[in-house]
Amino acid sequence: MTRRTPPRPLDVEQLFPEVAPFRRQAVRLHPRAGSPTYRDSSVGGPLLWPQEEPWPVCPEHRESAMVPVVQVHAADALGLVPFPTGCDLLQVLWCPQSHDGCWVVPEVRWRDAAAVTNVREAPGVPAADVYGHVPRPCVVHPELVTEYPSWDLPDKLWDTLESRFEQVEAETGWDYHYHLSTAPGTKLGGYPGWCQDPQWPDCSVCGERMAHLLTVESWEADAESRRTWTPVEDQGVRYEDTGLMLGDAGGVYLFECRSCPGRPVEERYDCA
C-alpha cells in the first residue's frame, strides 16, 4: 500500500523564506509489520546475503552475529541515494548487544542483487538481553518528502527566526520543530532525526563533512509530530512498526563519506 504524508499545514517557505536554501529531500520508509522476503526492501527482514560470504559478527562480541536492520533496493531509494557503481542494494546490520559507550555497532554493505544466487540464512538472534534492538520484520512503503532543518538549522539563523517560530505557533498551534521541519521515523537522506544537539561527523580520512545516509528511529513519530506526519492511509488506524526501542525512544544515525574509497561510515546515537 502507498503511504502519503500530508502536506505541511503551513507554507514553510512563505513564512520563513530564510530556510528555503536548506531544503532537502528524504525517503521515508514507513516500515509496517509484515512478511518481507530476502528479495524485498525491508526493515528487519531477511537479507539477500550470498551463501559463500561469511555473516558479519560483532568485533567486540565475537560470538554475536549481527542482525538485519535495513535492506533497500536502489529502486526504493527513489533516486535520492547515489549507489556505488555496480551496486543496487544497500544492507545495514548491527550488533544488538550492549557496548561500552554506544548502543549498537553497525555494518553497511553495498552489493549487486543480481549477483546473489544462493542465499545464506541469518544466524539466530543471540540469547542475551537485546530488548528493543532487534527490529521485527517489516515491509516498507518508500515515499519522497521535503524537509527543512530543525536542530541542524544554523545557530545564528535559529536566533533570527526563533521569535517568528514562537509567533506562528501562538497564532496557529503549529510548531516549526515538530510539525513543519524534519520528518520523523526511519528514512534515507534528508536531515537526521536528532532528539538532542546535532553530532554531525567529519570523515576521519579526508576531513570533509559526511553525508547523512540513514536514520533508524524507535518509532514512526511521537505523539506531537504524529499530528502532521502521519500518512493519510494510517490516520485513525493502529499499526505495528519495527518494535525498536533505542535508548530512551531515540535513534541511530548513519553517515558516509561519498568521496573516499570504500565510502567510510560513522554512526551517532541520541535519545529523547
N, C-alpha and C positions, 0 to 999 in steps of 0.2 A: 504494500500500500504506500502511496505517496504521502510524504509529510510536508506540509506547507506552513511555514512560520508566518503569522500575520504581519503586515507592515507595521513599522513603528507608529505608535499612537499620535506622534507629533512629527513634524518635518524637522529633523535634526539639523540639517544644513541651513535651513532658513532661520532657525532660532539661534544657531551657533555656527555661523559660517567659518569661524576660525578652525573648526575641527575637520573641515572638508579635505584639506590636504593629507589628513591622516586616515582617510577612508581605506578600508581593506575588505577583502572577501574571505570568507571561511566556508568550509563544508561541514555542516552539522551532520553527524552520522545517525542520530536518532536511534540508538540501539534499543530493540524490544525483544523480550524473551521469545525464543523460537528454536528451530532445529536447523541451523545452517549446516551445510556440508563443507568438506575441505576445499571444494571448488568455489565457494561463495565468499564474498566480502562479509566480515562478521566482527563482532566483539565477543571474545571468549569462546569462539567456535573452533573447530578443528582446523589445523593449518595444512596447506599444500606443501608438505615437507618431504624432500627426497629420501627414499629408503637408504641410499648409500651415504647420506650426510649425517654425522653424529648429531644427536639432540643436544642443545646447549645446556650446560649446568652452571650453577652459580659459582663464581670464582672464590667466594667466601665460604659458602656451604656446598662443598664439592659433591655431597651426596644428594643435593637438592636440584632436581630438574626444573628448568624454567617452565612457566605456564603460558599458554597462548593468551594474548591480550587483544590485539587488533590485527586483522588481515584486511587489506584494501587493494582491490584491483585498480589499475590506472583509470579504467572507465568510470569507476565510482568516486575517483578523486575529482571528477568534473573539470579537468584541465587546470586545477589550481596548483597541484604539487608537481614540480618538474622531476620526473623519474629519471634515474641514471640510464644512459644509453644501453639498450638491450634488455632493460628490465620493465616489467609491467605489473609487479606485485610487491607490495610493502607488507612486511610482517614484523610485529612487535611482540616480544615476550618479556617476562620479568620473573625474578625470583620472588616468591610471595612471602618468604620468611623475614623475620626481624633482622635488621642490620644496625650496626653502630653508626649513628648519625644520619640514617636515611630510612625510608620506608621500604623501597623496592630497588632492585638492581636490574635495569632494563637491557635488552639486547634488540638491535634493529637489523633486519635483513632485507635486502632487495633481491629479487630474482625474476627470471623469465618463467612464467607459469607454464608455457607450452613445453618447456624442457623437463618438467617433472612428470615422470611416467609412473613409477612405483612409489607409493606414498607410505611414509613411516607414521605410525600412530604415536600420539603423545604419551609419555610415561604418566603414571598415576600421580595425583596430587600428593605431596608429602603429608605424612600423618600429623606433623607438628601443627600447632595452632596458627592457622593462616586466615582467620576470620576477616572478611572484608577485602582481601587482596586477590581473590580468585574470581574473575567475572563469570557469571552464569552465561551459557551460550545465548547469543542474541543475533538476530538478523538486523541489518542496518537499512536505513532509508536516507541515502545521501541527499542533501539539499544545500544549494549555494545561497548564502546570505551575506548581507553587507553589515560591517561592523565599524565602530569608532572606538578609539582608545578610552578606557576608563582609568585604571591605575597606571597605565602606560602613557597617559597624557602628560606632556612636559610640565614640570612644576610651575614654571612661570605662566604658562597658558592656563593651568588649573587655577592659579591665583587670580588671573584676569577674569575667568569665567565663573568662578565659584558663586558670586553674588547673583549672577543671572541664572545659574543652575537652581539656586535656592528660590529665586523669584518664580521661575517656571513651575517648580514643584509646588509652591504655595498656591499658585493660581490654577494648576491642572491636576495635581496629585501624582504627576509622573516624575520619577527621579531619574536623572541622567545616568547614574551608575547602574541601577538595577533594570531600568526599563528601556533605555534609549541607546546604549553604547555597545557593550560586548556580549555576544551570545554565550549563554551558559552551556554546560554539557560537554560531552566528548565530541571533538571536532578536529579537523585538519586545518592548518593555516590560521589566518586571522590573528587575533590577539590572544595570548594565554588567558585563561580564566582565573587570574590571580584572586586569592582571598585576602592576601596581605600585600605588602610592598613588593614591587617587581624585583626579580633577581635575574635579569636577562644576562646570559653569559656571553663572553667573547671567546673566540676559538683559541685554544691553547697553542695551536700551530702557527696561524697567521696573524692572530690578534684582532681579526675583524669580528664585528658583532654577528652572532649566529642567527639563523632563520628559525622561526617557530614552526615546527613540524606537526606536533600533535599535543592536544590537551586530552587527558583522561580524567574525568571528574567522578566524584562519588555518586552523583545523580544528575538527571537531566536539568533540573532547575530547583532552586529553593523556593520557599513559599512566596517570597516577594517577587522575584524575577519571573516566576511562573505566570504572573498576571498578564504579561505581554509576550513571553517567548514560547508559550505552549502552542504546538501546532494545531491548526484548525481541526484536524481529524482526531485529536486527543482531548479536546476540550470537553470536560464533564465525563471523561472516561478514565477508569482506573486501569493501569497497565503495569507490567513488570519490566524493569530495565536490567541493568547489569548486576545489581545487588552488591556493588562495591561500597566499602567504607574506608576511605583513605585518610588516615589521621582522624581528625575531628571534622568529618564531612569536607575534606579538602580535595586537592588534585595533584596529579603528576604531569609535568610539562617537559616535553622532549624538544630539543633544539639541535640543529645540524648546521655544519659549515658546507655550503654547496660549492666552495672554491677549492678546498683542499682535497687531495686524493683520498678515496675511501670515505668521504663525507663524515668526518668525525661527529660524534653525538655527545651531548651533555644533557643531564636531567636536572630538574629542580622540583621542589615539593613545597606545599604550604597547606594550611588548614584554616577553617573558619574560626 
